[in-house]
Amino acid sequence: MSLPNCPACDENYTYEDGALLVCPMCTHEWTAAETDVAQTDEQESVIHDAVGNELQDGDAVTVIKDLKVKGSSSSIKVGTKVKSIRLLHDASDGHDIDCKVDGFGPMKLKSSFVKKA
């Protein structure tokens, strides 16, 4: 079984002491459950587009579906390119991209309706 690196100093000299994992370099102690939670949080914080590409702040994306805009009679058409997106990792409503769409202004989009340009 391979033990994880120390979360405090990232050294690989970790050893087990009962239920705890210990780093002899910085004397940091933690449980294996804390390591599992940290790894799950890292995986959940990554935002992907509709085809599975990882998105990052500042990327340009293209809309893959006509999107109706609430309060407007027009819609965002397929193929509309949106530059300089900002990702919202704590979005509760699923709109995890904050951006400015030409002709519409600032708005939030769902990553499932865009692909990386």
C-alpha positions in Angstrom: 0.0 0.0 0.0 1.4 3.4 -1.0 1.0 6.1 1.6 0.2 9.7 0.4 2.7 12.6 0.6 2.4 14.9 3.5 -0.3 17.6 2.9 1.8 20.2 4.8 5.3 19.8 3.2 4.6 17.4 0.4 7.4 15.0 1.4 7.1 11.3 0.7 8.4 10.0 4.0 5.0 9.4 5.5 4.5 6.5 8.0 1.6 5.1 9.9 1.3 5.4 13.7 -1.9 3.6 14.7 -4.8 5.4 13.0 -2.7 8.4 12.1 -0.4 9.2 9.3 2.8 11.1 10.4 5.4 13.1 8.5 8.8 12.9 10.1 10.1 16.0 8.2 7.5 18.5 9.6 5.8 16.4 12.3 2.4 16.9 10.8 -0.2 14.3 11.8 -3.4 13.5 9.9 -5.9 10.7 9.3 -6.4 8.7 6.1 -10.0 10.0 6.0 -8.7 13.6 5.8 -6.6 12.7 2.8 -9.6 11.1 1.0 -11.7 14.2 1.6 -9.0 16.5 0.3 -8.6 14.4 -2.9 -12.4 14.4 -3.4 -12.5 18.2 -3.1 -9.8 18.6 -5.7 -11.6 16.3 -8.1 -14.9 18.2 -7.6 -13.4 21.6 -8.1 -12.4 20.9 -11.7 -15.0 22.2 -14.2 -15.4 20.5 -17.6 -17.1 21.6 -20.8 -19.7 19.5 -22.7 -17.1 17.3 -24.3 -15.0 16.7 -21.2 -12.2 19.3 -21.7 -11.0 21.0 -18.5 -11.9 24.6 -18.3 -9.8 27.3 -16.7 -10.2 31.0 -16.0 -9.5 33.1 -19.1 -10.3 30.4 -21.6 -12.5 31.1 -24.7 -15.5 28.9 -25.2 -18.1 28.4 -27.9 -21.8 27.9 -27.3 -23.0 24.5 -28.6 -26.8 25.0 -28.3 -29.2 28.0 -28.9 -29.7 29.5 -25.4 -32.8 31.5 -24.6 -32.0 34.6 -22.5 -34.5 35.4 -19.8 -35.9 38.8 -20.3 -34.9 39.1 -23.9 -36.7 38.3 -27.1 -33.5 37.0 -28.8 -31.3 34.1 -28.0 -27.6 33.3 -28.0 -27.0 31.3 -31.2 -24.9 28.2 -31.7 -21.3 29.0 -32.4 -21.2 32.2 -30.4 -17.7 32.6 -29.1 -17.2 33.9 -25.5 -13.8 35.1 -24.5 -12.2 35.4 -21.0 -14.5 33.3 -18.9 -14.3 33.2 -15.2 -15.1 29.9 -13.4 -17.4 29.9 -10.3 -16.6 26.8 -8.3 -19.3 27.5 -5.7 -22.2 27.9 -8.1 -25.3 26.4 -6.5 -27.6 26.7 -9.5 -25.3 25.1 -12.1 -24.3 28.3 -13.8 -20.6 27.9 -13.2 -19.2 30.3 -15.9 -19.3 34.1 -15.5 -18.7 35.9 -18.7 -19.6 38.8 -21.0 -21.4 37.8 -24.2 -21.1 40.3 -27.1 -24.6 41.8 -27.7 -26.0 40.6 -24.4 -23.7 41.8 -21.7 -22.5 40.1 -18.5 -24.2 36.7 -17.7 -23.7 33.3 -16.3 -23.6 30.1 -18.4 -23.6 26.4 -17.6 -20.5 24.6 -18.6 -22.6 21.8 -20.1 -23.7 24.1 -23.0 -20.2 25.2 -24.1 -17.1 23.7 -25.5 -13.5 24.9 -25.2 -12.5 27.0 -28.3 
